[in-house]
Amino acid sequence: MHFPRSCGLLLHPTSLPGGYGIGDLGAGARAFIEFLVASDQQYWQVLPLGPTGFGNSPYMCYSAMAGNPLLISLDELVAAGWLAATDLAGLTYENGDRVDYDAVIRQKLPLLKLASQRFQAQATAADWQALADFRQLAHYWLETYALFMALKDHHDGQPWYEWPAPLRDRDPAALAKMQVQLKDRIFEYEFQQFIFYQQWHALKDAANAQGIEIIGDIPIYVAHDSADVWAFPQFFELNPDTGAAALMAGVPPDYFSATGQLWGNPIYNWSALAADGYSWWIERFRTLLSYVDIIRVDHFRGFQSYWQVPEREETAINGAWQEGPGAAFFEALQAALGRLPILAEDLGDITPDVIALRDQFQFPGMKILQFAFGGGADNPFLPFNQERNCVVYTGTHDNDTTVGWYESLGDWERQRFIDYLGYTPNDPHWALIRLALGTVANQAIIPVQDLLGLGTHARMNFPGTSEGNWSWRVTADQLTLELAAHFKHLVHLFGRQAPPRPEPTADSTANET
């Protein structure tokens, strides 16, 4: 679908200011919405919102449908009565420009447990009804996820495919026994998701009431060690005897890597998914569309064709291309959910059939300006080669910041950039932001790190590494009114301003309490 000429900012909630050592869904998020409004934005783009595991990557979650409990606002739990202010008195944390995940997990999860216990002891009939309503809404995934996480705790964090065979293989009698034994822990995980749902929707309602839409992110693959693969093994290419990934996801060798990239996620059994009417995927999209307004589909090319690597391979070299589900998949989604508000991440080795699939459904593709200056005039990322139905970025979460990118350019590519601009920039981040805003692309998304002119230290992710990622945070003093005013001026200069914003209503005001 085509979107209006518009603009937005990319900032994952963990990177918000405030909170207790990590960005959350409380006051810092509300302040960021006000910054978006002050700078006349229309979109807030976030990364996947799921519960993260080792490495804290939002692209490797324990569930494709659950929310990350680390994003829950403790202050809002106090306001709701499930924690007391004194419960937070002993917390030690730093609200600097980095998340210390170990410290956050160590201090926050016991407080979420305390809040769940207080709910059980003090909840009113209306509170219990609200929980029952949420359980019904999330019936497809909630019970399975809560049991999965409780079983992981019971087995000291071991992946599900290393559990005893009756639990690994979901023997009904074994599961029923553990549901009784772990009922308190199961409730804690259900309560976390209930609170995440309440807090996120209050935040989304506040954003929508001021004309801000949320762009979410759906990774094409899910983590092997996830509730989804454990609960639906028939939809994944697994070794039936061990639960190991019989076929793994990745990308083939290319200019950047002689061995390709081996991601390790299990490949989908697309024939089994098709025979089931793609029900799991439909529920996944349905769930995410209840949290966000627009979905960025990661690794879109994998729906046309994908690279699969056999079990036990250590690199992606010995893989092979396989045909994906193609148009039939998106037709099934549309039949179930209606017209899809999708942005297609069409980066990498993109062939004509991938472009044809994208254009068949009029999904906007992505243009990254940091990729624009490494070739000739036919480079598709150059501003004059972009089409209207696309979304342009200075860079993404996988790129260096624009300042870091500029500082690392070789002489030839830097000169190409300077020649294109017609001058040598003192502030390369503003030069690239102006280029993005000035393109014909319907949508422009700017990472907050680029808006602030930060260097490589603020980079969100270094692909191919497992440590030191996903931890950058903006501090409260960086998002100033002066910065908002300057950005707003550029947004208006290039015709990307928001339409007149709706007047606050009694309902939207109530949602902010």
Secondary structure, 3 states (H helix, E strand, C coil): CCCCCEEEEECCHHHCCCCCCCCCCCHHHHHHHHHHHHCCCCEEECCCCCCECHHHCCCCECCCCCCCHHHCCHHHHHHHCCCCHHHHCCCCCCCCCECCHHHHHHHHHHHHHHHHHHHHHHCCHHHHHHHHHHHHHCCCCHHHHHHHHHHHHHCCCCCHHHCCHHHHCCCHHHHHHHHHHCHHHHHHHHHHHHHHHHHHHHHHHHHHHCCCEEEEEECCCCCCCCHHHHHCHHHECECCCCCCECEEEEECCCCCCCCCEEEEEECECHHHHHHCCCHHHHHHHHHHHCCCCEEEECCHHHHCEEEEEECCCCCCCCCEEEECCCHHHHHHHHHHHCCCCEEECCCCCCCHHHHHHHHHCCCCEEEEHHHCCCCCCCCCCCHHHCCCCEEEECCCCCCCCHHHHHHHCCHHHHHHHHHHHCCCCCCHHHHHHHHHHHCCCCEEEEEHHHHCCCCHHHCCCCCCCCCCCCCECCCCCCCCHHHHHHHHHHHHHCCCCCCCCCCCCHHHHHHCC
